[in-house]
Each structure stands twice: as C-alpha cells, then as structure tokens.
C-alpha cells in the first residue's frame, strides 16, 4: 500500500515533514531558500526531496509535472514569520508577510485534499486580523473548509517545550477538528537527564556515546535508532559568565541576581534557567540567555533538538550558530505528528508508526 504524499513549503530542516512521516505520510517534494536547512533536510532522509530554491522560482509548470506524477494528499508549511512576530517591530509591509500568497499559488495549482499553515500567533492580530481574514477568504474561495485557526502549545502534545503557534487547516471535504491536549506534561529533566554532562569536559567532542540508560519513555523514544549522540556541543563560557549563571536557581531568572546585573539585558526573558520540573520556554534561534536546569551553561544544539522533539538520529549540519537557528526555526515533529494523525483519521488513512503510538498512549494513561 502506497503512502499518502505531501509537499512541504518553506520546509526548513523538515520538522513538520518529519512529524507527518512519523504518521505514515511520504514527502515527495520540499523547498526552502536556506541552503544549510536544505542540506540538513536531505542528510536525514534516504530520498533527497528538498530543493534549495526561492519559492518565486517554483514554476506552475513544475507544479503541474509533480501533480501528473503523484497524487498529492496535502501541502504543509510555515511561510517565514518574522514580519508577524510579536517580538520587535511588526511591519505590515514586511515582504515576508506576503509569502503566504506563494503558498496559496501552490495550493491553487495542486488542489490537494488538505493544507496546513503554521505561523506565529501574531499573524492573527496584525493589522486588526487582516491576514487571518485574507487567508480564510482566499482558500475558502478555492473550496476549502477551514476550521477556525487555533493557537496550539507544543507542551500539550508531548513536546517538552512551551511553544505557541497558530495553525490553519483546510480540507476539501467534511470538517477538521484539532487534536485534544494530552494529559501528561514532559519536563526538561524528563527530556535531557540521560545526556552526558558537558561541564567536566577538557576537550571538544563531536560524537558521544550514551553513558547511562534512558530514564524516561520520552528519552527512550528520542534514542530509538540511534547509537551515538551528535550535535551535543560544548560552549566555552568565561569564569565570570559561569559564576553569574550559577547564581540563578532552577527555574529562576535575572531577578535571582544582584540588582547591578538587572540592566545588562533590556528584555524580560534575559538570563533564565530551565525549570527541571516543567517544559522548556520556547526554543528560538538564539541561545545566549537560556541556561541548562542543572549545569552552568547554555543548552547544546542536541538538547535544544530534544526539547523540540527531534530524535537523536536527526543530525544538524553547518556551523554551530546555524545549527541553533535550524533547530529554533523548526516545527516540533511531535506536534506535526498530532496534526497528521487527525488528518489520517479524517481521511481514513492507516497509522503506521508504532513507536510514536506507544509514546502517545503512555502519555494518556
């Protein structure tokens, strides 16, 4: 039985794709305009389907050829969201705000059974909701029934990270219902406690062996199919920096420091330590102000990937700063998986991923 096929637009490293693939879908084409992300995407897949390309150069002729050769069930993707972000200036005229029109063009040409758009929640309110209403109108005129867009927190779906993103889901037939929240919340300690310590290292290492058994089911899931730990990179902090971090308690913030430090960073998320008993804050493309719950350092790329729900056998390429950005830009695979499952149920597609099913079942007990 052939797998249902999807296209991933603005794919990044393919976190969204991976979630759908865990649920039994096959990605037959992906596109992104960041070379590092495309190289990481293809490195982690047998089929090198991602192309480094500006979406403006993706011709309708190429789309028609794809449609002739494949039955496309769905199109997924997150048009670049910087112009919608609630962090910093929100510019209605930012050209990145209009890339969803290219997404629309692809959907109009392919006309799959469903589409899913992911973005930051700021999209809902920018310019008094203009973009939200335009998306609902444009895709509705194509014949899609679009559920009221929902802001989902990844922490409610098996991801050890609070990450709020808005999702638009449209289907040609029937209706779509968003997945219900899970009962169990996974903490940073649940996600990371089996990884080797980086504080006592005397040299940089590229690859680690597992030094202890998995401590939680989540860790077991992350380690499946992996014999080694990649991207678990050490950052050399100065003694002064390490001393400052050490003054911040588990789950604490810059307010744990003496007042003379409070103006070093001008925004309220500066100098925070993970709470070992709760999910992480949002993993973003930076990494300089958020610290390990126990060790006096920033999290490694692998730890950020774990908090995003990327399994350990998913390897990130490029410079360390690029790897952090690749992780921070991604859709958490387990969140994508939950949406994919809902679409499977909607279209009566057989679930094929036993290992994810076991993880989700255990979370519901």
C-alpha positions as CSV (number, residue, x, y, z in Angstrom):
1,X,0.0,0.0,0.0
2,X,1.5,3.3,-1.1
3,X,1.8,6.1,1.5
4,X,-0.2,9.3,1.2
5,X,2.0,12.0,-0.3
6,X,2.6,15.6,0.9
7,X,4.6,18.7,-0.2
8,X,6.4,20.8,2.4
9,X,6.8,24.5,1.6
10,X,9.2,26.7,3.5
11,X,10.4,23.4,5.0
12,X,13.5,24.4,6.9
13,X,15.1,21.2,8.1
14,X,11.8,19.4,7.9
15,X,10.4,19.2,11.4
16,X,6.9,19.4,10.0
17,X,7.7,16.8,7.4
18,X,9.2,14.5,10.0
19,X,6.0,14.7,12.1
20,X,3.9,13.7,9.1
21,X,6.4,11.0,8.1
22,X,6.2,9.5,11.6
23,X,2.4,9.3,11.0
24,X,2.9,7.4,7.7
25,X,3.0,10.1,5.1
26,X,5.6,10.4,2.4
27,X,7.1,13.8,1.5
28,X,7.8,13.9,-2.3
29,X,8.9,17.5,-2.5
30,X,10.1,20.2,-0.2
31,X,11.5,23.6,-0.8
32,X,13.4,26.2,1.2
33,X,15.6,29.2,0.5
34,X,18.2,28.4,3.1
35,X,21.0,26.2,1.9
36,X,22.0,24.9,5.4
37,X,18.5,23.8,6.2
38,X,18.1,22.0,2.9
39,X,21.3,20.2,3.3
40,X,20.3,19.1,6.8
41,X,16.9,18.1,5.5
42,X,18.3,15.8,2.8
43,X,21.1,14.5,5.0
44,X,18.5,12.9,7.3
45,X,16.4,11.3,4.6
46,X,17.0,8.5,2.1
47,X,15.0,10.3,-0.5
48,X,16.7,13.7,-1.1
49,X,13.5,15.5,-2.0
50,X,14.3,19.0,-0.7
51,X,15.4,21.7,-3.1
52,X,17.3,24.9,-2.4
53,X,15.1,27.4,-4.2
54,X,13.3,30.7,-3.9
55,X,9.6,29.9,-4.0
56,X,9.1,32.7,-6.6
57,X,11.2,30.4,-8.9
58,X,8.9,27.4,-8.4
59,X,7.0,27.5,-11.7
60,X,3.5,26.4,-12.3
61,X,4.9,24.1,-15.0
62,X,7.0,22.2,-12.4
63,X,4.0,22.0,-10.1
64,X,1.9,20.5,-12.9
65,X,4.6,17.9,-13.5
66,X,4.6,17.0,-9.8
67,X,0.8,16.7,-10.0
68,X,1.0,14.4,-13.1
69,X,3.4,12.1,-11.4
70,X,1.9,12.0,-7.9
71,X,-1.4,12.1,-6.1
72,X,-0.8,14.8,-3.5
73,X,-2.9,14.4,-0.4
74,X,-1.7,17.5,1.3
75,X,0.5,20.6,1.4
76,X,2.1,21.8,4.7
77,X,4.4,24.6,5.6
78,X,5.1,27.8,7.5
79,X,5.7,30.9,5.4
80,X,8.5,32.9,7.1
81,X,7.0,34.6,10.0
82,X,9.4,37.4,11.1
83,X,7.0,40.1,9.9
84,X,4.3,38.6,12.1
85,X,6.3,38.0,15.2
86,X,5.2,39.6,18.4
87,X,8.9,40.2,19.2
88,X,10.2,43.5,17.9
89,X,8.5,45.8,15.3
90,X,5.5,44.3,13.5
91,X,5.6,45.8,10.0
92,X,2.5,45.3,7.9
93,X,4.6,46.0,4.7
94,X,7.3,43.5,5.5
95,X,7.6,41.5,2.3
96,X,7.9,38.3,4.3
97,X,4.2,38.9,5.3
98,X,3.2,38.2,1.8
99,X,4.9,34.9,1.1
100,X,1.7,33.1,2.1
101,X,0.5,34.3,-1.3
102,X,3.1,32.0,-2.9
103,X,1.9,29.2,-0.6
104,X,-1.7,30.0,-1.9
105,X,-0.5,29.8,-5.5
106,X,1.0,26.3,-5.0
107,X,-2.2,25.1,-3.2
108,X,-4.4,26.5,-6.1
109,X,-2.3,24.7,-8.7
110,X,-2.1,21.3,-6.9
111,X,-5.5,21.4,-5.1
112,X,-4.7,18.7,-2.5
113,X,-7.2,17.2,-0.2
114,X,-5.9,19.3,2.7
115,X,-3.4,22.1,3.5
116,X,-1.8,23.1,6.8
117,X,-0.3,26.6,7.5
118,X,1.8,27.1,10.6
119,X,2.9,30.5,11.9
120,X,3.5,32.7,15.0
121,X,0.3,33.7,16.7
122,X,1.0,37.4,15.9
123,X,-0.4,36.7,12.5
124,X,-3.9,36.6,14.0
125,X,-3.9,40.2,15.1
126,X,-1.6,42.0,12.8
127,X,-3.4,44.9,11.1
128,X,-6.6,44.0,13.0
129,X,-6.7,40.5,11.7
130,X,-6.3,41.4,8.0
131,X,-4.0,38.5,7.2
132,X,-6.2,36.0,9.0
133,X,-9.3,37.1,7.2
134,X,-7.4,37.1,3.8
135,X,-6.2,33.6,4.3
136,X,-9.7,32.4,5.2
137,X,-11.2,34.2,2.2
138,X,-8.7,33.2,-0.4
139,X,-8.5,29.5,0.5
140,X,-12.3,29.4,1.1
141,X,-12.9,30.6,-2.4
142,X,-10.9,27.6,-3.7
143,X,-13.4,25.3,-2.0
144,X,-11.6,24.6,1.3
145,X,-13.5,24.3,4.5
146,X,-11.2,25.9,7.1
147,X,-11.5,25.3,10.8
148,X,-11.2,28.4,13.0
149,X,-7.4,28.8,13.3
150,X,-6.1,27.6,16.6
151,X,-3.1,28.5,18.7
152,X,-1.6,25.3,19.9
153,X,1.0,25.0,22.7
154,X,3.5,22.2,21.8
155,X,3.8,21.3,25.5
156,X,0.2,20.0,25.4
157,X,1.2,17.4,22.7
158,X,4.1,15.5,24.0
159,X,6.8,18.2,23.4
160,X,8.9,19.3,26.4
161,X,8.6,22.9,25.4
162,X,6.1,25.7,25.7
163,X,5.8,26.9,22.1
164,X,2.6,28.6,20.9
165,X,2.0,28.7,17.2
166,X,-1.2,29.2,15.1
167,X,-2.4,26.6,12.7
168,X,-4.8,27.0,9.7
169,X,-6.1,23.7,8.4
170,X,-8.3,23.4,5.3
171,X,-10.0,20.4,3.8
172,X,-11.9,19.9,0.6
173,X,-14.5,17.6,2.2
174,X,-16.0,17.5,5.6
175,X,-14.5,19.3,8.6
176,X,-11.3,19.1,10.6
177,X,-11.0,19.1,14.4
178,X,-7.8,20.0,16.1
179,X,-6.2,17.4,18.4
180,X,-7.1,17.4,22.0
181,X,-4.4,18.2,24.6
182,X,-2.5,15.3,26.3
183,X,-2.8,14.7,30.0
184,X,0.9,14.3,30.7
185,X,3.4,17.2,30.5
186,X,7.1,16.3,29.8
187,X,9.7,18.4,31.7
188,X,13.2,19.5,30.7
189,X,14.6,16.9,33.1
190,X,12.4,14.2,31.6
191,X,13.8,15.1,28.2
192,X,17.5,15.7,28.9
193,X,18.7,13.9,32.1
194,X,20.3,11.0,30.2
195,X,22.6,13.1,28.1
196,X,26.3,13.3,29.0
197,X,27.4,16.2,31.2
198,X,29.3,18.9,29.4
199,X,30.7,20.7,32.4
200,X,33.6,18.4,33.1
201,X,34.9,18.1,29.5
202,X,38.5,19.0,28.9
203,X,38.2,18.9,25.1
204,X,35.6,19.4,22.4
205,X,33.9,16.3,21.2
206,X,31.9,15.8,18.1
207,X,30.2,12.5,19.0
208,X,29.2,11.0,22.3
209,X,28.2,7.5,23.4
210,X,25.3,7.1,25.8
211,X,26.7,6.9,29.3
212,X,23.5,5.8,31.0
213,X,20.3,4.1,30.2
214,X,17.2,6.1,29.2
215,X,15.5,7.5,32.3
216,X,12.1,8.1,30.8
217,X,9.9,6.9,28.0
218,X,10.5,10.2,26.2
219,X,14.2,9.6,26.3
220,X,13.7,6.0,25.0
221,X,11.7,7.4,22.1
222,X,14.4,10.0,21.3
223,X,17.2,7.3,21.3
224,X,15.4,4.8,19.1
225,X,17.5,4.0,16.0
226,X,20.5,6.0,17.4
227,X,23.7,4.6,18.8
228,X,25.5,7.9,19.2
229,X,24.8,11.5,20.3
230,X,25.5,14.2,17.7
231,X,25.4,18.0,18.0
232,X,25.9,17.8,21.8
233,X,28.4,20.7,21.6
234,X,30.2,22.4,24.4
235,X,30.3,26.2,24.7
236,X,33.2,27.7,26.5
237,X,32.0,30.3,28.9
238,X,34.3,32.7,30.8
239,X,34.6,32.2,34.5
240,X,32.6,35.4,35.1
241,X,29.7,34.1,32.9
242,X,29.7,30.7,34.6
243,X,29.7,32.4,38.0
244,X,26.7,34.6,37.0
245,X,24.8,31.6,35.7
246,X,25.5,29.7,38.9
247,X,23.6,32.3,40.9
248,X,20.4,31.6,39.0
249,X,18.3,28.9,40.6
250,X,16.4,26.0,38.9
251,X,13.6,27.7,37.0
252,X,14.9,31.2,38.0
253,X,15.7,34.4,36.1
254,X,17.8,37.5,36.1
255,X,15.9,38.5,39.3
256,X,17.9,36.0,41.2
257,X,21.0,38.1,40.5
258,X,22.1,41.2,42.4
259,X,20.4,44.4,41.1
260,X,23.6,45.6,39.3
261,X,23.0,42.8,36.8
262,X,19.4,43.7,36.0
263,X,20.2,46.2,33.3
264,X,22.7,44.1,31.5
265,X,19.8,42.7,29.3
266,X,16.9,45.0,28.5
267,X,14.2,42.4,27.9
268,X,12.3,40.3,30.4
269,X,13.4,36.9,29.1
270,X,17.1,37.5,29.8
271,X,19.1,35.2,31.9
272,X,16.6,32.4,32.6
273,X,17.4,28.9,33.7
274,X,15.2,26.0,32.7
275,X,12.8,24.6,35.3
276,X,13.7,21.0,35.7
277,X,10.1,20.0,36.5
278,X,8.4,21.9,33.7
279,X,8.6,22.1,29.9
280,X,11.2,24.5,28.5
281,X,10.5,28.0,27.4
282,X,10.3,28.5,23.6
283,X,13.5,27.4,21.9
284,X,14.3,30.2,19.5
285,X,17.1,30.9,17.0
286,X,19.3,32.4,19.7
287,X,20.8,30.6,22.7
288,X,22.7,33.1,24.8
289,X,20.2,33.8,27.6
290,X,18.6,30.5,28.5
291,X,20.5,28.0,30.7
292,X,20.5,24.3,31.5
293,X,18.4,23.5,34.5
294,X,21.4,22.0,36.4
295,X,24.7,22.9,34.6
296,X,26.0,26.4,34.4
297,X,25.9,26.8,30.6
298,X,23.6,27.3,27.7
299,X,21.9,24.2,26.2
300,X,23.7,22.3,23.4
301,X,22.2,22.0,20.0
302,X,21.2,18.4,20.8
303,X,19.5,19.5,24.0
304,X,17.6,22.1,22.0
305,X,16.7,19.5,19.4
306,X,15.4,17.2,22.2
307,X,13.3,20.0,23.5
308,X,11.9,20.4,20.0
309,X,11.2,16.6,19.8
310,X,13.8,15.8,17.1
311,X,15.1,12.3,17.7
312,X,18.8,11.7,18.3
313,X,19.4,10.2,14.9
314,X,18.4,13.5,13.3
315,X,21.8,15.3,12.7
316,X,22.1,19.0,12.1
317,X,24.8,20.2,9.6
318,X,26.6,23.6,9.3
319,X,28.2,25.9,11.8
320,X,27.1,25.8,15.4
321,X,25.2,29.1,15.1
322,X,23.5,27.8,12.0
323,X,22.5,24.6,13.8
324,X,20.9,26.6,16.7
325,X,19.0,28.6,14.1
326,X,17.9,25.5,12.2
327,X,16.5,23.9,15.4
328,X,14.8,27.1,16.6
329,X,13.0,27.7,13.3
330,X,11.5,24.2,13.1
331,X,8.0,22.9,13.8
332,X,8.3,20.3,16.6
333,X,7.9,16.9,14.9
334,X,5.6,15.6,17.6
335,X,3.3,18.5,17.2
336,X,3.2,17.9,13.4
337,X,2.6,14.2,14.1
338,X,-0.6,15.0,16.2
339,X,-2.0,17.1,13.4
340,X,-1.1,14.4,10.9
341,X,-2.9,11.8,13.0
342,X,-6.1,14.0,12.9
343,X,-5.9,14.2,9.2
344,X,-5.3,10.4,9.0
345,X,-8.5,9.9,10.9
346,X,-10.3,12.4,8.7
347,X,-9.3,10.6,5.6
348,X,-9.3,7.0,7.0
349,X,-5.5,6.6,6.5
350,X,-3.9,3.7,8.3
351,X,-1.5,4.7,11.2
352,X,1.9,3.1,10.6
353,X,4.2,4.4,13.3
354,X,4.0,2.0,16.3
355,X,6.8,3.7,18.3
356,X,5.1,7.1,18.3
357,X,1.8,5.5,19.1
358,X,3.3,3.8,22.2
359,X,4.7,7.1,23.4
360,X,1.4,8.9,23.0
361,X,-0.6,6.0,24.6
362,X,1.6,6.2,27.7
363,X,1.0,9.9,27.9
364,X,-2.7,9.4,28.0
365,X,-2.7,6.8,30.9
